[in-house]
């Protein structure tokens, strides 16, 4: 076995009817934001997630932005967010003139630390009427956004129990977690509004794209209205509120429909990849894995390992054409979020960032490529 070609981190897998459906769009001229594939893709995502309604958007960030807006987040609010997440989560908050209030990561699950969250809410916030405020500066806390990091989930029963004691809307960032469940209930259905993402490295891809899911018909209609420039008349350009040009075009939705048809097989392959890596790398040097609760069934989106030899391993893999990367830099390390309120204990987010790296786990990775990856990991630090 030789690695004479690059082994990518997480490639899109166009193995179904993508060409056929895109050609249909081109042949019929339905390539823009109106077309049957948009509606079909929205419903397929909603059905798969166990929600009643899906609203397509140009990307997952836009889906989060609209979800926060419809949840009542206002300028100068705080939104509680894990410190360990992709920057789009924080950016969607900032688009509304609000500010992330950061919670450190659980050292084992790498999700928001629920002990810290519970202590923060009980000791550092106060309820006035039907609103929640941060005691230290009197600013309102407009929402909380749990992020299902790497397609994993925290104890959602406990999370819901903690949050239910406060007037605190929940918006799930489920952008990485399509196909993940907690006690059989899908990620994205633990809050009134949630967002999925379909950019190039997600478990399915439309190149770009996102979908908001909800069980609330009124919220669904309003989300659709806002994402289509708030156009209130079919006959003329009358817009009744500030809207957003967040429409997903039909040609990309056509790719999404084909990808959704393949999603069950993609999840199965992801699980095979996870099982292979865990079998081959257990006991190798100091390698550890992200832990999962017994009630969580993850989609295995992007396999990530933890080791004190992160940098040496990363350098070795990339030098040998095995594309790997560090975890996202924590939000409080970024210049625009470095002054955010950060609730932490021993800064687990920073430790995870400095010890974790994601390794190739495309749905179309071959068994031979998996063997090459593990061979090179063992050669580097085994």
N, C-alpha and C positions, 0 to 999 in steps of 0.2 A: 504494500500500500504506500502510495506517495501522494503528497499534497502539492501537485504541480499547478493547481489552479486555486484561486481564492475560494475559501468556504465562508459564505456570507453569514451575517448575524441572524437576520430574519427577513427573508425575501418574500414578496407576494407570490402566490401560487395560482397561476391562471390556467387551470386544468379542466375547465368545464365549458359552459356555453357562452363565455365572455365574448368571443369573436362573433358568434351568431347573433347575440342580442345587440351588440354595438352596431353590427351591420344593419340590423333592422332599424335602428335609430337613424342611421345614415341614409338608408334607402327610402325611409318615409319622411325624412326631414325633421323628425322630432328629436332635436339634439339639445335644446335649451332647457329651461326650468319647468316647462309644462310637458307632460307626457305620462304615459301609463306606467313606465318603469319606476318613476318616482313614487307613485302611489303604491305599487306592488312592493317595492323595496321597504318602504315605511312599514307596511303591514307585516311583511315577513320578519323584520327585526322585532317588532312589537310582539308578534305571536311567539317567536322563539324565546323571548325574554319573559313571556307570561304577562304582558301588559296589554291593555285594550287599544292604545293608540300610539302611533309613531309619527314623528315629525322630522323630516329630513333637514339637514343643514349642511353648509359648505364644509364644515369640519367639526371636530369635537369641541374645540375651544368656543366656537360660536354657539354650539348646543349648550355648553355650560353657561355662557353669558346670558342667553335667553332664559335658561332655567333659574338662574339667580335673580334676574330682573322680575320674572313672574312670581318668585317667592317673596318679593317685597324688599329686597336689599336696596338700600339707598346710599347716596353719597355720604361719606364720613362714617358709615357703619364699619364694624368689624365683621369678618366672616372667619369662623374657626376652621383651620386647615392643617393637615399634617405638614410638618416641616420637610419631610422626605416625600417629594412628589416631583413630577415633571412640571416645568415652569408654566405651562398652559393653565394649570389649575389656579395658580396665583394671578396670572394675567387676566383671567376671566373675571376675577374679583375687582381688579384694578380698573378694568374697563368701565365699571359702574361708579368709580370714584370712591370705592370702599377700600378697606385695608385688610390683608390677611392677618389673623392672629394665630400664631404657629404653635402646634403641639408636637413634641418630640415623638420619635418612633419607638414602638415596642421592640426590644432587642432580638426577639425570636421570630415574630411574625412579620416585622418590618412595616406594620400598619400603624395607624394612630394609637398611641399608648392610652388605653382606656382608664388606667389608674390615674394618670396625670389629668386626663379630661375630667374625670369625676371629681377629683380634688379641686381643680380649677373652678369648675362650675359651682361647687358647694361653698368655696371659701372666698372666691374673688369676683363673684358676680352677684347682682341683686335684681329682683323682679319688681318693676313698677307698672301696675296695671297689667297690660298684656304684652309688655316688652321687657327685654333683658338688657342689663347694662354692666359694663366693666367698672368695678368700684374705683379703680385707681384714677381714671380720668373721666368717668361719667359718659363715655361713648357707648352708643347702642351696639349690641351684637345682633346683627340682622339674620344670620343663618350659620349653619355648620355644614361643611362639605367633607364627608369621609371619602377617601380615595382608595379604591381596591388595588393596591400596589401589586404589580406583576400578575394581576388576575387572582390574587389571594384575597381573603376577607378576614376581618376580625370577628370576634364574638358578637354577632349582630343582635342577638337577644339582649345581651348586656348593654350594647351601645344604645339600642332603642329604649331600654329601661332607664338609662341615665338621662338621655335627651328628653324623654317624655315628661320629665319633672319640670321642664322649663319652656317658656314660650320661644322656641327656637326651631325655625323651619329647617328641614334637611334637604339638601340637594346632593345626590350621589354622583360622584365622579366614577362612573363605571366604564370609563373609556378603554380600559385594558381587560375588562372582565366579562365580555360576552361569552356566555356558556358556563360561567362559574355559578355555583349554587351554594346556599347555606341552608341546611336541613331541607333540601329539595326546592327551596325558593330561590329564584334567579336574582343575581346581582342586577341592580337597577330597579327593583320592585320593592325596596325598603323605604322609599321616600315618594312624595307626590310627584316629583320630577327627577329624572336622571338622564345622564348623557353617555352615549357610546361613541367611539371614534373608529374610523376606517382608513387611516392614512397608510402609507406603504408598508410599515412593519407590523401592523396589527394582525390578529388572527385571521380576519378577512380584510380585504382592501378594496376601496374604490378609487385609489390614488390619493384622494382626499375625501372628506365627507364625515358626517356625524348624524346621529339620530337621537332626538329627545323621546323618551318614553314616559307615559303617564296613564293612569286609569281615569283621570278626570276629563270629561268631555269639554268642559268650558276652558280648562287650561290648554288642552290640545288645540282647540280652535284659536285661542289667543296666540299660542306659540306659532301656529301656522301663519297667522295674520302678521305677526311681527317679523318673521323670517322672510316674508314675501313683500317687504317694503310698506306694510300696512295699507295696501291698496284696498279701498273699501267699495269700489264700484267696478263691475265687470265692463262697463261701457265707456268709462272715461278715467282719466288719471286723477282720481280723487283719493287722497290719503288722509286718514282721520287721526293719526298719531305718529310719533317718530318711529319709523320702522327701520329694518335692516335688510340689506341685500345679501341675505344668507342662504339663498336658494341653492339646493343641490341640482345640478343639471341632469337631464334625462339620460344622456349618454353615460354618465358615471353611475347613475342609479342602475342602468342596465348591467354594468359590470357587477354591481352589488347584488343584484338578483341572482346572477350566475354564481357568485361567491357564497351567497346564503344557501344555495342548493348543495354546496360542497362542505358547509360548515361542520356537520356531524363527523365527516371523515377527517377534517382538519383537526378537530378536537381529539379524535382517537389517535391520530399521528402524534400530536403534541404529548399526549399521555405516554405513548411508547418512547418518545425521546426522553422524557423525564425519567421513566423507569430505567432506561438504559444508562443514563448518566448517574443516577443514584446507585445503581448496581456496580458500575465500573469505578466510581470515584469514592464510594464509602470507604473510609479508612486510609485514604491516600493523603499523606502529610497531615495537615491540620484542616483539610477542607470540611466545611459545614454547609448545610442547605437551609433555605428558608423553611421554617416550620409551618405546618398547616394544622388547623384544628380538625378534630374527628368529624365535625359537622359540616366541614367545608369540602366541596369537590371542585377543584380549580380547573381552569381551561389550559393550564400549563403554558401560558403565552410566551414568556421569554425566560429561559432557564438561567438562573443566576447562582453563583457559588460564592462562598465567603472564605477568605484565607488571609493570614497575616502577610503572605508573600504576594499580595495582589499585584504590585507594580512589576516585579520580576516575571510573574506569570503572564501578565498582560503584554509586556515587551516581547516575551518569547513567542506567544501565540501570534501576535500581529507580524512579527518577523518571519514567521513560518506560514504566512498567508491565511491565517485563521482569524477572521475579524471578530474581535471581542472589544468590550468597552466597560468602563467604570459605571457605577450607579450614577443617577442624576446627582448633581451637586445640590445639597440642601438649600432651601429657599433663603435661609438667613445668611448664606455665604455669597449671595448675589447682590450686586451693588444697589439695586432698586428695592430690595427687601431686607437689607442688613439691619435696619432700625426697627423692624416689626417687633411687636411683643412676641416673645418666645418662651413658652412654658416647657422646661426641660429638666431632666435629671441625668447628669453625667453625659449629656449630649450624645445620645445613642445615634442620632442621625448622622453626625460627623463620623462616628466610628464605622457605621455601615457603609458610608460613602468611601471610606479609606480602606475597606477590607473586602468589598464585593465587586465582582465583575460578571457581566452577562456573556454567555458563550453561545455559539451557533445553535439555533433551534428552529429553523424554518420548517414548515410543514412538508416541504419537498426535499429536505436533507436526506441523503442516502445513508444506509447502514455503514457503508465503507467510510463515508465522511465522518460519521459519529465515532467510528473506531480511530480515525486519524486524530480527531480532536482529543479524545481521551488519552491516546498514546502520547501526544505532545504535552498534555498537562502532566502526565506521570514523569515524562522525561525532564520537565522543567523543575518540578517541586516534589516528585514522588520519593 
